[in-house]
Amino acid sequence: MHRLQDESLNLFNSCKQQYNRIHTKLEEVAHRAYNQVENAESMRRSAELEYETARRTAENAEDEDTKNAAIQRMQQAQIMRAEADEEYAKASVAYSKASGDLRSLSELWEGNAPALESQTHRIVDDMASFSRLVANGNSDLGEYMSIMDKARATLFAEPEESTGSNGNSSSVGYTTSSVEAQGSMAHGGQHGTGSLFKSKLGNVIGVFDAANGLKTISMSIDGRTQTFPSTKSGIAKAYRTALKSGDGELASYTSQLFSSATVVGETVRDEGVDFGCKSFPSSSNNNQIATAMVVNGFVRQADFGKLDNKTAQDIYKSVSETLEMFPDIDLRFVGSVQSRNEHIAKSLEEMYLGAYRQHYPTVSDADLMPFVRQQVSEDMRGFEPSEHTIAQSLFIKTPQTYGEDIIARFNGISINERYGGDYNHFTDVRKNDVKAKWKPAGCDTPRATVDHELGHQIAHLTNAHNDADIQEMYSNFMGLTSVQRGDVLSGYAGESIHEFIAEGWSEYRNNPNCRPLAINISNRLFDLYNQINPQRVKVRR
């Protein structure tokens, strides 16, 4: 039995060491590719600086020779820019491929490592069963039972590091995390010290060191493994997942992890916030609601800016209820459009200024900032809300540049303060839209707008716009007259298949007498999601 245990551990450790080596190499490749992208961007900036300097020289030239020389410099700068653009395109492709390979490797490991490691736990269970048989058959073997129990406890408390075949220290197995209180954990009625917990239903949760040095929560429910960041919001998401599974023991333990959490790198104030709460007293301000959304694991960041408090509460309720049905939606930001844009612009500004400082160390920040602001302005183009923009749903699935990677950190839903800043005005606008059949029946509240934007997120998650059934529904819908479209769903649903899906979901969530088309759209969204997560249970009309 011990030989099988050793073989299982050796196989797991060998695979993990190989994964770490390949992962490190891929990280180096991705880093080099990213440096090439930065160098290409630097070439661009140099060409732009050279062109601008030559242009000003030409404009202020006092003689023809000086002007002609400046024009030649401008032409050379244009050639430099063209070369930089070509280099940037090549570097971006290389970086995208390296990043994709890195993600694929991580998915391969995360998808197979838990199953490999579970072999060890099955051996442990066999050892425990054997020890119980011995105990029942001969009470004189108490000392032997004690030895077996110690062996079991030792296995569940695997060391943080072990020495590999090359003599170097390498991370193996699950390790104790700062989010876990010291003490014993129940394992099928017995106790052992460690960071791995296994419920009586066979579901497992543990904290381990990822290849990047950060700690990660791994939860296996009915053979399906999910990972979460070892932060308060990550633990909260794990808690909600455990709760949905129906495993009360697993949910209780995960809740204890949250209560005892002291997390490095994520500081949250949770005074007055109940874990798992779904509503707030009217006295709760926007900051408290935003904090609760992060603490409860609904989003990574929330900032309601100047939104009306009632609007913020509607956002909280809608998001919390939607995540109960679609817990895999990755909302990274919710709040006001204006606050989101401020955060994005600030992040981009810091990134570009840092890059300029690196390549132009002798130039002052004051001289660099005009170029930084110009680049940020270009990147932010399209994010500024127009006069008629009520809300936005941001979703960048696969960022192609470092700038897009920063913007993707704010994927989520946002409400324009021009409307959401006055709840009564917002409601009046929605009522008029419903009356004109521009919006679906029953969707005459700010809450319906939030559900509409979440409908976009669900559609992205399920790739609904490419689904044949959804496309057929939309095709039939577009065959109707504009008046008929308003009668069966809404006028706005005819703008695109994306709005068609979101309008259907919004009516499904808000109209007590939901019409057939909205029901069909929403049930298809559930079907598509169940294809991704077949064990999820949904409540339907």
VENBEL-V785096 format. One record per run of one state. SS is the DSSP state (H for helix, E for strand, L for the rest). FROM is the first residue (numbers start at 1). TO is the last residue. Records with the same first field share a line. If there is no record, write none. Layout:
SS=FROM-TO ; FROM-TO
This chain:
L=1-1 ; 61-63 ; 138-138 ; 157-160 ; 164-168 ; 172-173 ; 175-183 ; 188-189 ; 194-195 ; 199-203 ; 210-214 ; 222-223 ; 230-231 ; 246-247 ; 260-285 ; 296-300 ; 304-308 ; 326-332 ; 360-364 ; 381-390 ; 395-401 ; 409-411 ; 416-416 ; 421-422 ; 436-445 ; 463-463 ; 467-467 ; 479-481 ; 489-491 ; 495-496 ; 511-515 ; 533-541
H=2-60 ; 64-137 ; 139-156 ; 232-245 ; 248-259 ; 286-295 ; 309-325 ; 337-359 ; 365-380 ; 402-408 ; 417-420 ; 423-435 ; 446-462 ; 464-466 ; 468-478 ; 482-488 ; 492-494 ; 497-510 ; 516-532
E=161-163 ; 169-171 ; 174-174 ; 184-187 ; 190-193 ; 196-198 ; 204-209 ; 215-221 ; 224-229 ; 301-303 ; 333-336 ; 391-394 ; 412-415
